[in-house]
Amino acid sequence: MIIAGFLPPIGIFLSSIPSSVIGGVLLVIMGQIVVSGFEMIAKAGFTPRNKLIAALSLAFGVGFTTSGEAGIWANFPVFVQSIFSQNVVSVMFVTALLLDLLLPKNIEE
């Protein structure tokens, strides 16, 4: 994309691609990213601890997608709002990181 910015013919070509085609490509790319994530979880093993971390991270990610409408972020400092209110991936990352650090390594079922 940086090269396309410096070479107008490439930029013109890329901007001429219909938004429906870009949407289809984006759908495939996001699907591949999700499958890669599942693959990483499978390599780490489906231990109760790993399943809990993955489940809570996904739940927070899905839950916080609607939190912008609820005004939850208005109670936080501007710095926190700028990082988390528009970026659900960062919420999921911080949740997974904290759970990995805080949960004991051997959780029983």
C-alpha positions as CSV (number, residue, x, y, z in Angstrom):
1,M,0.0,0.0,0.0
2,I,2.9,2.3,0.6
3,I,4.2,1.7,-2.9
4,A,0.7,2.3,-4.3
5,G,0.8,5.7,-2.6
6,F,4.0,6.7,-4.5
7,L,2.9,5.1,-7.8
8,P,-0.3,6.8,-9.0
9,P,-1.2,4.1,-11.6
10,I,-1.2,1.4,-8.9
11,G,-3.2,3.6,-6.6
12,I,-5.8,4.4,-9.3
13,F,-6.1,0.7,-10.0
14,L,-6.6,-0.2,-6.4
15,S,-9.2,2.6,-5.8
16,S,-11.2,1.3,-8.9
17,I,-11.9,-2.1,-7.2
18,P,-15.6,-2.2,-6.2
19,S,-16.4,-2.1,-2.5
20,S,-18.2,-5.4,-2.8
21,V,-15.1,-7.1,-4.0
22,I,-13.1,-5.6,-1.1
23,G,-15.8,-6.8,1.3
24,G,-15.5,-10.3,0.0
25,V,-11.8,-10.3,0.2
26,L,-12.0,-8.9,3.8
27,L,-14.4,-11.7,4.7
28,V,-12.0,-14.4,3.5
29,I,-9.0,-12.7,5.3
30,M,-10.9,-12.4,8.6
31,G,-12.0,-16.1,8.3
32,Q,-8.4,-17.1,7.8
33,I,-7.3,-15.1,10.8
34,V,-9.9,-16.8,13.0
35,V,-8.9,-20.2,11.8
36,S,-5.2,-19.4,12.5
37,G,-6.2,-18.4,16.0
38,F,-8.0,-21.7,16.5
39,E,-5.0,-23.5,15.1
40,M,-2.7,-21.7,17.7
41,I,-5.1,-22.7,20.5
42,A,-5.1,-26.3,19.3
43,K,-1.3,-26.4,19.2
44,A,-1.2,-25.0,22.8
45,G,-3.7,-27.7,23.8
46,F,-7.3,-27.5,24.9
47,T,-6.6,-27.5,28.6
48,P,-9.3,-26.1,30.9
49,R,-7.0,-23.0,31.5
50,N,-6.6,-22.3,27.8
51,K,-10.3,-22.8,27.1
52,L,-11.2,-20.4,29.9
53,I,-8.7,-17.7,28.7
54,A,-10.0,-18.0,25.1
55,A,-13.6,-18.0,26.1
56,L,-13.4,-15.0,28.4
57,S,-11.3,-13.1,25.9
58,L,-13.8,-13.7,23.2
59,A,-16.7,-12.8,25.5
60,F,-15.1,-9.5,26.5
61,G,-14.4,-8.8,22.8
62,V,-18.0,-9.4,21.8
63,G,-19.4,-7.6,24.9
64,F,-17.2,-4.5,24.4
65,T,-18.3,-4.1,20.7
66,T,-21.6,-2.8,22.0
67,S,-20.1,-0.9,25.0
68,G,-19.4,2.2,22.8
69,E,-23.1,2.7,22.5
70,A,-23.7,2.3,26.2
71,G,-21.2,5.0,27.2
72,I,-19.1,2.7,29.4
73,W,-15.8,4.3,28.1
74,A,-16.9,7.8,29.2
75,N,-15.9,6.9,32.8
76,F,-12.3,6.2,31.9
77,P,-9.4,8.6,31.2
78,V,-9.0,9.9,27.7
79,F,-5.9,7.8,27.2
80,V,-7.8,4.5,28.0
81,Q,-10.7,5.6,25.8
82,S,-8.5,6.3,22.8
83,I,-7.0,2.8,23.1
84,F,-9.9,0.6,23.9
85,S,-13.1,2.3,22.7
86,Q,-12.5,1.9,19.0
87,N,-10.3,-1.3,19.1
88,V,-11.9,-4.4,20.5
89,V,-8.8,-6.5,19.6
90,S,-6.9,-4.5,22.2
91,V,-9.5,-5.4,24.8
92,M,-9.3,-9.1,24.0
93,F,-5.5,-8.9,24.0
94,V,-5.3,-7.3,27.4
95,T,-7.9,-9.7,28.8
96,A,-6.0,-12.7,27.5
97,L,-2.7,-11.3,28.8
98,L,-4.0,-10.6,32.3
99,L,-5.7,-14.0,32.6
100,D,-2.6,-15.7,31.5
101,L,-0.6,-13.9,34.2
102,L,-3.3,-14.3,37.0
103,L,-4.7,-17.8,36.5
104,P,-2.9,-20.7,38.1
105,K,-1.1,-22.9,35.6
106,N,-3.0,-26.1,36.6
107,I,-6.7,-25.4,36.7
108,E,-8.8,-28.5,37.4
109,E,-12.1,-29.1,35.4
